[in-house]
């Protein structure tokens, strides 16, 4: 027999090689049909194994049987590889000859592994034929299985086996998943599914592309179409269609040699053509076909698909984001004209809520928990408000899923004895059912009685443990809120209590840190309450304020105290010193340099901080020192609540409070009186008018018009300074007590002296801090270093002869 390697496929050759190596390893002088059969089954991606699997044969048992037979073969004294005396039996030649005839009959160009398997079923000696019959396999059943596994493909190249039924290898049949109930139900997308069906049934441009933001449900629309096809709720022309989801990653994986990827894709397209319009190919992330597989100058996937798309031989549904569609698809006019885009928008909260309700049973079953209605409502509301960089329904589903997983893990931390009790209950249930099926009713009744006792004990113990550890088996709104707190740092109590008590007492809370400035605190509190009551524009920041007043009167301190009140941490304040932005090119420092410029890789100082901490107070200090170009950038923040950085990312400012400080009009504020004696309200109004005139000189009308409130800080009075002295001294007293163990008591006269000494109407409270440092902290430090005071001492501070004394 004239055998050449060129006559076999790669898998057939590899099978022959494995079988020969097996004969050599087992010291067999002859290479027989059993060796060949084992080689066919052990080769990588064995087509023979797939055929036997399709016939529900136990492949491992067949291998075991074959190896047992081979063990009975006579062995030679040394390895045949050393003597070169490995002989092929007549049975092997016969099998190969029958395989050649089978290839010719099927009009195949090469002998493949499947032809060898068919030949083994009619092997002359009948040994293998008898073995296969034990497993219910004969030539006819192998033919039928081959038709299913191979389809209508022909063996025309050495990698032929790898191209059999390539669609089943590189795609997922969505219609089959829908038929078996493995797809999540789709709701609220009737219009989009209808548009997809309309586009598919068009004569030309019948390839819809679903475009929209990530997470809005583009893939779900393709799944919804598959479900409608299965239920028959489609036009007559679509009733026999199959929707297959192509896995581009799997198609590319391992294609390391030039032409390998093209071969795979061509095989996929050939199989779709042979299906005569039955298959609709869904390609998620369809932009990836542009450039896919184009390494080393090879043609990419999109260019291979264009002719088939143009002729109508390939029908696809694509899905991609708007940005990627514009970047990859629209930039290729020849590809773009073959598609018909369908915009998929983020669903309204009410529709998203319906989607969650439909999906709820699936998540309850998966996690073994109950999900309450208030949890669904909280997931929609809180994700819409606090997760700004993602979209419904995906972000709400994620919250439900993760909150359920978190609660499940907490429940799984139950003590071992409770878990063992649960396992015992399940075992008793199985025994009860088994006894009942054997008509052993007395045993079944005993098992049932024991099970019920254990269940009662289990429920009691579990309830006690859950109560002690504050764990339940129900997902509630507070579980969703706790998850939001973990992700964003926004305190959970604020979300659930709605800030009612704290907002109503906002002035009191702010006054614990800011002394005086009643009008400023009241104006700020009113603005925050309006915003949190929902009376503000949801597309703008929570509030935008300009704090005006002399230095040292509490502008920055009020911003810090507001950050602590709103977000429970004064460090949730992003401070930008505008004196550093006096040049026009400094705008790039705020938002990041554009592509092609130095510093493009560096993030913007403002945008990056807000992107990482979207719930913050943003303080622009000394705003009047910034270049006018900076204000043009801030217009977008104040009006739309967003800003696009140098990398093209949109940063959300809608959950920030914008505060700008300025010393403009300080001379006006510092004046004691205006004309004749007027009451406080009249003076405040007159000050406001004069300061607004100052603002108009420095800022453009469109900038001023976007500010929610101009808050004027008065100069500090002596009474205010006395209260500030008390506050500073209390801080020092607490610090000395905790760090050094000293207890200090300061007389009222000493406080009065410090207030008068440190008071300066021009510089505000800052000289006061320096005075306390000079007259209290420095002397105490010297005495402490000299060991004059030890841990536990009490120090009295008084004033004598216009100086501070320590007793």
C-alpha positions, 0 to 999 in steps of 0.5 A: 500500500502506498501511504503518504503523509500528504494523504492524511489530515493532521489529526489522523497523522497524530493518531497514527503517531500516538498509536505507534508510540504506544506499541513501542512503549508496551514492547509490542513488535506489531502495530495493530488495530487496537493501538490505532483505536486508542490513538484515535481516542487520545489525540487532542480534540479527538473527533472519534471521541466526540462521535462516541460521546454523541452516541452516549458511549462510555469512552473511558470504559472503551479505552480501558477495554482496549488497553486490557487487550493490548496488555495481553499482547506478547512483548519483545525483549527490547524496545522495537525502536532500538531494533527498528522492527515495529511491523504493521499488521494486515488489520492496520493496512485493511483499516487504512484502505477502508478509510481511503475508500470511505474518504473517496465515497464522501468525496473528501480530499484527505483521509481523516480521523473520522474515516479511520473510525468508520473503518474500524467498525467494519474491521475484518477480524471482527474483534473491534466490531464486537467490542463496539457492539457491546456499547451499542455502536455499529457502522450505521450509528457512527454514520448518523453521529458523524453527520451530526458532528461533522455536518455538511463539511468536507475534508479538504485541508489538513485541519479539517476536523477542527472545522467540523461544526465550527459554529457549535465550537465558537458560538452559543445557541441563544435559541437553544438556551431560550428553549431550555429556559436558561435565559433571563426574561426580558421586559421593557424592550418591546420597541427595540426587539420589534425594531430588530425584527423589522431590520432583519426582515428588510431586503437590504441593510438588514444587519441591525447594530444595537448601540448604547451605553454599557449596561443598558441591556443590549445583549438582553435584546438579542436574548429577547429575540431568541425567546420570541422565536422559541415562543413563536411570537415573531413574523412567519419569516423569522419562525425557523431562525436560530440566533447564535452568539459568536464568541470572538475571543474563542475564535481568536484564542490560539490562532498564532500562525498566519492564516489560522484565524482566517481559516476559522472565520471562513469555516464559520461563514461557510457553515452559515451559508450552508444553513441557507438563511436559518442562522442570525449571528449575534456579535457582542462588542462588534467593534472588535471585528475591526482589526481582529486577526490582522497581525502580520498584514493578514486581512482582518475579520471585518474585511472578510465579512464585508462581501458576505454581508453585502450579498446577504449571505451573512446576517448579523445583529451587533452590539456596541457602545456609542463611542466604539461604534463611532470610532471603529464602525463609522470610520469604515464607510464600507462597513458602516453602510452595511449596518443599521444602527438601533439606539438602546437608551437607559430605561426609566426608573419605573421600567428598570424596577419592572425588570428587577421584579421579573429577575427577582425569583432568579436571584432569590433562587440563586442566593437562597434568600428573599428579596423585599420590594423595598430592596428593589426600590432602594437599588433603583433610587440609590444607584441612580443617585450615587452610581453616576458612572454606570447605567440602569438596569445593570447598576441596580442589578449589581447592587441586588446581586452583591447585597444578596451575596454579602448576606448569604456569606454572613449567613454561611458563617453560622456555627458548625452544629447548626450547619450539621443540623441542616445537613441531618434534616436533608439526609432524613428527608432523603431517607424518608422519601426512599422508605416511602418509595419502598412502601416501608411506611413505618420507617418513613413515619419515624424518619419524618418525626425525627426530621420535624423535631430537628427542623424545629430545633434548627429554626430555633437555633438559627433564629437565635444566632441570626438575632444575636449577630443581626443577620437575616435571610431577607435582603432589605433596603438597609442592605442596599444602603450599606453596600452603597456606603461601602462603595462611595463612603456616603453614610448609610444613616443619611440615606435611610433617614433622609437627613430629616433631623440633621438637615433641620438642625444644620445650623446648630451642627455647623455652629459647633465649629464656626463661631458667629457668621449667623447670616452665612450659616443660615444662608448656606443651610437654606441652600443645602436644605433646598437641594436635599429636598429635591427642589434643585435641578438634578443635573447640577451640583448639590449647591454652588456658593461664593463665600465673601469676606475678610481673611480669618473669619471662617470661610474655609472652616465652614467649608470643612464643617459642611464636608463633615456634616454632609459626608461624615469626614472633613477630608471629603473636601477637595481644595484647589488653590486658585492662585496657582491658576493665574495663566490660561494654560493652567486649565490643562492642570485642572482637567488634564492635558489633551492628546499629543501634549506634554502631561497627557498621561497625568490626570487633571487635578480637579477631575481626577479627585472628583472622579475618585471621590464623587461625593465631596465639597469642592473648595476653590480658594481665592477664586478671584486670582484665577485666569478668566479661562478657568471660569469658562471651564467652571461654567460647565460644572455649575450649569450641567454638573459635569466636566470632560477631562483630557482623556475624554471621560465625563466626570460627574459633579452632581453630587458635589457641593461647589464652594468658592472663596474670595476676598473681594469686597473685604474693605466694604465688609470691614466698614463699621457703618454705612451712613446714618444709623441703620438696623442690621438687616438694612446694613446687610442688604446695603453691603450685599449690593455694594459687594455685588457691584464688586463681583460684576467688575471681576466676573462675567455675568454668565458666571455670576448667574450660575451661582446659587448663593453669595454668602457674605461673612461679617468681620469678627466681633470681640464677643465672637473672638471670646467664643473662639478662644473657648473653642481653641482652649478646649481643643488644647485641653483635650490634647494635653489630657490625652497626650501628656496626662495634664489637666489644665484650668483657665480662668475667665480673666485669662480668656478675656486677656487672650481674646483682647490680645489676639483680636485683630479685626483686619486679620480675623481669628488667625492672630488669635491662634498665634497668641494662644500658641505664644502665651499658652502652648510654648511656655507649657512645652518648656516647663514640660521638657524641664520636667516641671510637670508630670503625668497627672498634674493639674495646672491653673492658668491665670493672668497677672500684670498683663501676662499669663501665669501658670500655677 
